[in-house]
Amino acid sequence: PIPVVAYWNSMPLAWLLNPDTPNNNVTGCSGSLATCIQDSLTAGFTTWSSAMVAGQSLTTASAQYAGTSTLTTPVYNDCQNVIGFSDTNSSDFSTGTIAFTQVATVTRPSGTTGPFQYTCNGSGTTQTCNYDDCIGDADMEFNPSITFSISPAPPSGDFSLQSVATHEEGHMLGLDHSGIAHAVMFPYGDSTAAGQQTVLSTDDAVGISFMYPSANFSTATGTISGQVSVSSSGVFGAHVVAIDASTGNAVVDGLTYTDGSYSLVGVPPGYYYILALPLAPDSNTGVLSIDNFSGWDCGFADSTCSTIPQNPTNYTGRYH
């Protein structure tokens, strides 16, 4: 009755780059464009591997550049994690989509225990999953009709490549969206300075540390849990935010389960207020809806995300 957390089986995450930009939509590079793009993407991954919570490094997440690829559109089951700018299929970029990351998971076969293997399409090689649910493949594509800038201060109307990449790399590592507006994983960005985040919020850092924790993660952080109810009935999909009582800053957030219960894990030491907010019924009547949290939406759905709640496993979907 809850979303299943999917992890990469091991670190570092190997990623490939198709540096071709058929629409010449990456600017601000004074040298080799391929090298500039690779450097921006590497900087984004370094941001995640360097995540700090309460002044401590609590994550083992890491990524490694593994070479170039000629792939121009995502292939969900080839076990090749490709980042590119050459996807010219307009249907892949709905209105307002700056970039997307397609994530595919594999799930332990029913009735089995322990590690299991799955086969990569094309190469025929096998991979091992030690968890109940593993990420088997992730591909990232930037919208070829949008201009991205290598510059730390992009020209007006251009998007920071590193900022967008850092957000999408969070998805590639397995993170869903955050409901905190100053977080890297907030589902919306823009070309203004305020909308181009390259520094992790506490919520971002907690998220990546929860997924790939160092040995001292559980002792350096705590958990806040409870239930949101109206007229004695649990509320599903309430947005729960922990607010630092001394600063007023939104620190960590989450959503309630079907019975209204919630558990905010990885909370730094301190005193907190808890704020519960309703999600909007749809994107036309509010900022955040259940659709903004793709993994949660499909965590209560069947394999095609058409019926909620049903089977939370074997999910292939896109995060924007």
N, C-alpha and C positions, 0 to 999 in steps of 0.2 A: 504493500500500500504506500510505498515511498519511492522516490527516484533511486535508481541504482548508480552508485559512483563508478565511473569507468576510469581506469588509470593506464598509462603506458607501463608495460611490464618492467622496463628497466630504463635507466638513464645512462648516457645522454640520448636525447631525441635526435636522430639523424635527419637532416633536411636537405633538400635539393633545390636548386634555383634555375628557373628559365628566365634569363635576364632580358630576353627580347621585348622591346616595347614598340609594337607595330604602329601605334598612334603617336609615338614620340611624346608620351605623357608624363615622363619623369624629367624634371629640370633641376638646375642648381648644382650640377656636377662639373668640376673643372678638369677632371681627368677621365679615366676609363669609367663609362657609365655602369658597366657590369660590376666593377669593383665598388663604386659608390653605393649601388643598390645592396650588394652583399654586406657592406659595412653598416648600413642603416638597419638591415635585418638582424645582423649580429648584435648590434647595440641594443635592440629590443629584447632579444633573448637574454642578454647579459643583465638587463633590468630585472628580469624574473629570477634568474639564478642568484642575484645579489639581494633578494628581498630581505628586509629587516622588520622584525616585530619587537617592539619595546627595546630597541637597540641591540637585538640579537639576530644572528642569521639562523633561521630555523627550518630551512628547506634544503633538500638535496636535488632539486630540479636543475637540469642543465640541458643544453642543446649543442649540436656540433654540425658545422657545414660539411656536407658529404659530396659536393660536386654539382655539376650542371645537369639539366634535363631538357628534353625537347617537348615535353608534355605541354599541351596548350589548354586542355580542359581537365577537370578532376576525374580521376578513376578511383573509385572508392575502395577497391579490393586488391590493388597491386602491391600494397605495403611500401609504396614509394611516397614520401611526404614532400610534395612539390609546391613551391611558391612561384607564382608567375603573374604576368601582366598581359598575356596574349589571348585570354578567353574573350572572344568576340561574339559569343552567343548572347544576344540581348536578353533572352529569357532568364539568364542566370543573374541578371542585375535588375531587380525590381526598382521602382522609383525610389530614389533616396539612398540606395545601397552603395556605399563607398567601396566596400570589399566584403568578401565572405570567406569562411573556412568551413569546408565540408569534412565532417567527422564521422567515421564509421567505427562501430564497436562490435566485438565478438563476445559471446556469452557461453559460459560453461554449459555443456550438454546436460540435459535433464537426467538426474539420477547418478551423476558422476561426482567424484571428489578429487581434490588435488589438482596439480597442473594439467592443462590440456593443450593440444596443438591445433593449429589451423593452417590452411594452405593459402599462399599468396597467388593471386591470379597472374598468369603470364609466365612468371619465373618457375612456378611449381615448388618453390621453397616453402619450408614450414617454419612457423613461429610458435613460441610457447607463451601461454598466459598462466600466471600463478594466482590470479584473482578470480572472483566470480565473473567480472566483466572487465575487459581490456579494450583500450583504443587500439585498433588494428591498422588504421590508415587516416591521414589527415592531409588535405590539400587546401591551399590558400590562393585566391585570385583577387587581384585588384581591378577595379572598374577601369577599362581602357578608355572610357570617355571622360574620366576625371583626371585633372592634372595634380601630380604629387611632386613635392619639392624635397630635395635632399637637404636644403638649407635649414639651420636651426630656427630661422625666422622667415618662414615662407612668404612669398609675395601675396598680396590680397587676393583671395579667391582660390588659392592653392592649398592643398592639404599636406600636412607634414607626413612624409613617408614613414618616419620612425614612430610617430604617434599612432598612426593607423596600424602599422605593423605590430607594435607592442600589444595593442588590443587584440588583434587577430591571433597573435602568437599565444596569448592567454587562452583563447579557444583551442588552439592547436595542442596546448599542453593539457587541456581537459577542463578548463574553467567555463562556467556559464556567465551570464551577465550579472552585474551588481545593480542594485537599485539606488546606490549612493552617487549623486551627480558628479562629485569630484573624483570618482574612481576611474582608473584606466578602463575597467570593464563595464562602465556605464554604457547602455546600448546605443547612445546617440553621440555623435561627434560633429564638428563643423570646422570651417576654415578660419575661424577666429582664434585668437591666442587662448581664450578661456576654454575652448573646446578641443584643444590639442594637448592631451596629457602624455607625458613621457616619464613621470615620476609616480611610482606606485603609492596608492593610499594604503592605510592600515588594512582595509577590507581586502584589497588586492593581495597584500603580503600575507595576510592570514589565510586566504584562499589557497594560494600556491603552497604554503607551508603545511596546511591541512592535507593536501593531496600527496605531497612528497615530503614528509616530515623528517627532520633530523632527530637524533636520539633524545634531545631535550625539549622537543616541542610540547609534549604532554605536561611536563613539569613547569615550563615557563609560561603557560597560558591556562585559562580556565574555560568553563562552559556555563552559559546562562540558558536555562530552559524554563518552559512554562506552557500555558495554553491561552489562546484567545477565544473567547466565547461571547455570544450574544443571546440573551434570554436562555442561558444554560445550555446552548447548543454550540459545539465547536465550529469555528469558522475556517474553512479551507481557503488557502491562497491569500491569507492576510500578509501584508508586508511588515515585517518586524525589524525594528532598527534599535541598536544599542547606542545610546548617546552618553558621551563622557560627562559626568555630573560636574566636573570642575571646569571644563572648557566649553561645553555645549556642542562639541563636534560629533557628527555622526561617524561612528567607528566601524561597526560590523552590522551586516544585515542578513536576513533570510526570509523564507516563506514558511507558512504553517502547513502541516499535513492535513489529510482529510478530516481528522478529528479535532483540528484546531491547535494541536501541540506543535511546539517548535523547540529547536536546540541550536543555539549559536555557539559553535566550537571555535577554539583558538583565540578567545578574548584575552587581551592583555590585562595585567593586574590593574585594578582601579575600581571606582564606584560608577554605576551606570543607571540612567533612566531607560525604560523600555517604551518605545513608541510603536503602536500598532496602527497601520493604515490600510484601507481597502485598495485593492488593485482596480483599475478601470475595467468596465465590461468589454471595451474594445479600444483600439488605438485612436478612434475618432472622438472619444469622449474623455480621454485622460492620457497622461504621460506614459504610465507603465501598466501593461496588461500581462496576463499569464503568457501570452505569446512572446514577450520580451525575454522570458526565461525558458528557452527552447528545451533544455534538458529536463526541466521540471514538467513542462507541458507533456513531453513524450514519456516522462517517467510514470505518468498515470494513464498512458494510452496504449493502444495496440502497436504492432510493429510499423504501421504506416501513419501513426499519430492521428487516426481518424475517429477513435472512440476513447473517451476518458471516463472513468479510469479502467484500464485493462492491463496488458502485459508491458512491463517496463524494460524489456531486453531486446538485444539485437537491433540497435537503432542506427540509422544512417540519416543525418540531417545537416542542415546548414545553419551556421551562426553568423550574423552580420555584425 
